[in-house]
Amino acid sequence: MITDSTACLPDQLAAQWGIGMVQVQLRLGERLDDENRYDRARIIDALRAGEPVSTAPPDQGAFFWTYQQAASQGADAVVSLHISGRMSATVDVARAAARQVSVPVHVLDSGTTGMSLGFAALSAARAAAAGGHTRRVIEAAERRFSGSSELLYVDTLEYLRRGGRIGAAAALLGTALSVKPLLTVRGGEVAPLARVPGTKRALAKLTDLAVERAAGRPVDVAISCATPSQREMSLVQQLRARLPALHDIMLVRASTVIGAHVGPGALSITISHPG
């Protein structure tokens, strides 16, 4: 099971389930490198200072050697899940690498990112660990893709505009600074949900939307941000209290690649139905 670093999976969890992680790249100044090789605080400072920070898909060789390693360890097929093709060329690079590998590689465009992708990778890895054949592993991932929602708060749309990832959320540009945009991922791109005056009200609305998306059914939840703080811990506590069928909830550090596009003050809530 392979995914990319925008899945936001904690290293320990990925290792526990044998999930290979291919790093999406960041460019800061003249340096282009895997996102996990950057100091997170340095990227946050650069974004706040207005320094140019951009992103790039992994090198094709990174995919090739990751797939080949899986094959050398005995895999007779590989399932590779990735960030939406409308947000990144990562899935195209993965497909190009897959054609050069000695075992079948099934590359899936998740149509999403963040822990919606992360939960899908976990479900697929669990299906594989249970002895499921390739089709069953793919089906486990696809159920998670269709059963997950990304709910996103951003301080400003400026970072999405700069990076060209604003999608349908461009309709919210020009909003007064005191009005905070709430976003989602729809049709593989960032899309608007609501405009709410003030951060406190916006986060309350985001929590309400998460409860609404859960619909009283069993769910896994993840709260992702650049640097966890009391703000995120409070959301964890609220969702524990308001989701009676909560299966699991985790607080994770967002991929710095995602952070480069949404800005350092952003956070997301992932609501994912196990299927």
N, C-alpha and C positions, 0 to 999 in steps of 0.2 A: 504494500500500500504506500503510495507516494502522494504528497500534496506540496503546496508551496507555502512560503512563510507568511502570506497574507491570511492564512487560516488561523493565526494567533494562538496556536496550540502551545501550551507550556511544554518546555523541553522534556520534563520528566514524564508527562502524560504521553507524548509522542513516542518516547523510548519504551514506555511500558507496553504499548500496543504495536511496536515495530513499525511505526509510520516514518518513512523517509521524508525529509524536509528539504526541498530545493529553495535556495534563497533568491528572492527578488532583489534587484539591485537599486542602490541609491547613488545619486550624483550630488556631491557637495563641492562647489568650486570646480577644480580640475580633477577631483578624485571620483572614480566610479568603482564601487565595491559592493559586495554582498551586504545586505542590510544588517546582519548580525555582527558585522565587523566594525560597525560604528558605535561610538558612545552615544547612548540614547539622549543624555542631557545635552550633548553637543548639538544634536539635530534639533531638539526643542529650542535651544538658544538661537540657532541659526534661523529657524522659522520665525521666531518672535522679532528677530533683528531685521527681517526682510532679506536675508541672504538667499541666493538662488539655490533651491533644493528641488531636484527632480528625480524621477524614477525610471527604471528600465527593466525589461524582462530578464530572467536568468540567461546566462550564456547557454547555447545549445549543448555544449560539452558537459555542462553541469547535469543536465537531464540525462545525456547519454551514459555517463559514468554511474549515475545513481541507478538507472535501469540495469546496466550491466552488472553492477554489484548485487542487485536483487537476484538476477539470473545466476550469478556465480554462487550465491548462497542457497540455490535450489529452487527458486521460484520458477514455475512453468508458465506463468503469465503475470502481468503487472497491471494494476488498476491505478490510474494517475488522475487526481481530481484537482481542478484549478479555478482560480479567480475568473470571473466573467470575461469573456472575450471582448465585450464592449467597453471594458475598463482597462484592459491590458492585453498585450500580444503574447503573454506568457503561455496560453494554451496553444497558440500556433507554433511557438518554439518547441513545446513539448511534443507536438505531433510530428514535427520535422525530425526530432531526435528519435522518436519511437520507431520510425521507418528504418532505422539503422541498427536496431537491437535484435539479438538472436532469439528472443522469445516474444510472443504477442504482448503488446502494450496497448491497453484500452484507455485512451485519454478522454476525460469528460470535462466539458465546460459547465461549471456549476451554475452559471447565471447569477452568481452572488459573490460574496467575499466575507472576511471576518469569521466569526465563530459559526455562522451558518455553514460555511465551508468546513470549519473545524469539526463541528458535530457530525457532518456527513463522513468525514475521514474516519472519525472514531467508530461510527456505526459500521462502515465498510470493513474496518480492521477487525472489529468484533465478529462480523460475519465470516471473515476469512479464518480467524482463530478458531471458530466453531466448526471448521471444516467445510464451509460453504464453497461451492464451485464458483467460477468467475461470474456467471450470470447472476447468482444470488448476491455476490458482493456488490456488483453494479446496482442491482435493484435496491439494496440497503442504502447506498449513497443517494440514489435518485429519490427515494421516499423522503430522506432528510432534506434534500434540496427543495422539494415541493412543500414540505411541512415546516419550513423555517422562515422567520421574518427578521430583518435587520431594522431596528428603530434607532435613529441617529439624531443626537443633539450637536449642533455646532455653534460656536460663538459668532462666527461670521462665514459667509459663503466665499470670501475672497480667496482662500486657499484652493477650493475646488475650481473656481474660475481660472486662477493662474495655471493650474495643472491640466485644464481642459477636460476635467472629469465631471463637470457640473450637470450634464444631461438635462432632463426635464426640470430639474430644480432651478434652472436659469430663470424660470418664471418668478422666482422669489427675489431676484437681484433688485437692488434699489430699496430694499426694506430698511426702515429706520434702525439705527444701531440698537435701540432699546427693544426691538422686536426680534425674537430669536427663532430661527428656522428649525423645524423638525422635519427629518427626511427619512426615506426608506430606500430600498433597492427594489426596483420593479422593471421587468423586461430587461434585466441585465445591466441597468444603469441607475444612477442616483435620481430619485424622484421626490417631489415635495409631498409632505403630509399636512403640515399646519404652520401657521405663524402665531407665536404667542408672545405677549408683552412680558419681558423680564425673565431672567434666568430661573428664578424660583418657580414661577408659574410654568415655564417651559418644561422643567424637569418633572413637575407634578403631572403635567399632561402626558409626558413621555411614559411615566409609570402607569397612568390610566390606560394608555394605548397598549402597553405590554400586557396588562391584565385582560384587556379586551381580546387581544390576539390569542392569549392562552385559552380563552373560552371554556374555562373550567375543566379542561382535559389535562392528562399527564403531560408535563413539559420539562425540558431541560432549559436552563437559562444561563446566559453569560453576560456579564457587564465588562466592557472593554474600554480602556482609556490609556493615555500615554503614561501617566504616573498615578497609581491608585491613591486616593485620599479619603477623608471623612465623607466627602460628597458621595463617592461610590459606595462606601460602606453603608451609608444611610439607605441608598437604593436597594442594596442587598437585603437589609433588614425589612424594608417596606414590602419587597416582593415575597420574602419568606412568609410574611404575615398575610398577604393578600392572595397567594396562590395555593389553595388547599391541595391541589394535585401535583405540587412541585416534586419532581423526581430528583433533580440535581441543580445546584446553582454554583457558579464559580465567578471569581473576579480575576480577569486576566489583563496583561499588558498588551495593548494593541500593537500590531505590526507598525514599525516606524515608516514603512512605505505607505500604509493607510494614513498614518499621522501626517505625512508630508502633504497629503491631499485634503485632509479635513481640518488640520490645524491642531495646535497643542491643547486647546481647551475643549476639544470634542470628546464625547463618550457615546457608546452604543449599548443598546440592550438587544440581545439575541433571544428570541423565543423560538424554541425548536421542539416540535412534536416527534417523539420517538418513532411513530408510524405503527 
